[in-house]
Amino acid sequence: MTILRATSLVLAVSLLAGVSACNPSTEPIAPPGTGGTLYTGSWYMHEANGDPLPAIISERVVGVAVEKTVLDSSILVLNTDDTYEQRYWTRVLVTETLDRSDFVIDQGTYAAEGLGYRFTSNFRAREFTMLIPTIGFVETTEQMLYLAGAPRLTLGTYRLSRP
């Protein structure tokens, strides 16, 4: 069991290092409309739905148990060729006990739209938007969970600095 945890930790650190190495510097991307300037590089989520990470992004009752999904972290890497890669980590708690952890990787393209940007996944039917309300951070509206019923949206605040 200890070897499995150590292997998982080494894999996670290696993947994180790979994401960081993809864009060591930032370059401005032409702003759409009258929004602020977007920069390439690694953007780190600091808040989800107004709460600092880790944050609950979904809560529902399944049978008689309360299921909560907690977003632990999210990294959004923007490249100069209008492509992105996003990685995020969640935990699902059932009656406050860990049920599972999920690691999601998404990749796709982004383009200016209105006062922000529209991101389109290459992996699944997923699009999300980004606004640049002020210098130093961006806000996203995105579907991070795929649960039965209505889609649940997460409002994220990303910065170029780590939380």
Sequence and secondary structure as in RCSB ss.txt:
>XXXX:A:sequence
MTILRATSLVLAVSLLAGVSACNPSTEPIAPPGTGGTLYTGSWYMHEANGDPLPAIISERVVGVAVEKTVLDSSI
LVLNTDDTYEQRYWTRVLVTETLDRSDFVIDQGTYAAEGLGYRFTSNFRAREFTMLIPTIGFVETTEQMLYLAGA
PRLTLGTYRLSRP
>XXXX:A:secstr
 HHHHHHHHHHHHHHHHHHHHH SS  EE   TT   EE EEEEEEEETTEESSEEEEEEEETTEEEEEEEEEEE
EEE TTSEEEEEEEEEEEETTEEEEEEEEEEEEEEEEETTEEEEEESSSS EEEEEEEETTEEEEEEE    SSS
  EEEEEEESS  
